[in-house]
Amino acid sequence: MADSVSRRVVVGISGASGIPYAKDLLETLRRVTDVEVHLVATEGARRVAADELDLPIDELAALAHVVHTNRDVGAAIASGSFRTAGMVVVPCSATTLSKISHGICDNLLTRAAYVHLKERRPLVLVPREAPLPLPTLEAMVKAAQAGATILPASPGFYTKPKTIDDLLGFVTQRILDLLGIEAARAPRWKEG
Ligand SMILES: Cc1cc2nc3c(=O)[nH]c(=O)nc-3n(C[C@H](O)[C@H](O)[C@H](O)COP(=O)(O)O)c2cc1C
């Protein structure tokens, strides 16, 4: 894989609470990496972002290098021949998680996730829901069996976080680690 290709990632944002996690990831990718970010957001994401962000989601999208329309199932990231280093869906709603676990490709985000599973590339799903009902738990198992990594948006406290930024950084760091992207966003256990 050519270097520029391996530095490409897809960031999907769906309509779960936790849009600030997506914002933190996009800001971190811009600030500390040379990764080419392809962004796709659902209508649900736009709705939740209106409540959770102090800026329109389109301004958030400006942090990405390429912004795709969720309706455009003919976009580059809909094809397995368009190479990437991986994809993350953050936050990942129960709806989107369920679709991905069943191989449903009814929009660009779910199609891109399907492509990452079929091409055996890293796919990180960051659900936020709580508590979790059986259908969502089962969808998590199915997605994990298909090759996805389920990374709940549940930051650890062993690093003694003091701010919301610290909590966001914890999750961002785990996402970047799982995608194999070097970035010092948060302290590590016993690494100083
Ligand atoms: C303010 C707000 C917060 C929401 N939080 C969550 C959530 O944390 N998890 C979840 O699965 N759905 C949540 N939802 C519901 C989803 O947005 C909804 O099911 C939507 O259809 C998901 O579609 P999408 O996956 O295409 O974005 C929330 C909705 C709103 C308006």
The ligand as an ORCA input file, in Angstrom:
! r2SCAN-3c Opt
* xyz 0 1
  C     -30.429     14.688     21.077
  C     -30.452     13.263     20.600
  C     -29.619     12.337     21.196
  C     -29.594     11.007     20.769
  N     -28.723     10.138     21.363
  C     -28.631      8.868     20.897
  C     -27.665      7.977     21.447
  O     -26.886      8.318     22.338
  N     -27.585      6.737     20.929
  C     -28.408      6.317     19.911
  O     -28.266      5.185     19.456
  N     -29.355      7.143     19.370
  C     -29.485      8.406     19.836
  N     -30.412      9.254     19.299
  C     -31.370      8.732     18.310
  C     -30.797      8.665     16.899
  O     -30.347      9.940     16.486
  C     -31.843      8.132     15.928
  O     -32.162      6.800     16.252
  C     -31.425      8.241     14.477
  O     -32.440      7.684     13.667
  C     -30.122      7.546     14.197
  O     -29.919      7.552     12.807
  P     -28.460      7.458     12.182
  O     -27.798      6.248     12.734
  O     -28.714      7.348     10.700
  O     -27.742      8.712     12.509
  C     -30.454     10.584     19.716
  C     -31.294     11.530     19.107
  C     -31.299     12.848     19.547
  C     -32.195     13.844     18.862
*
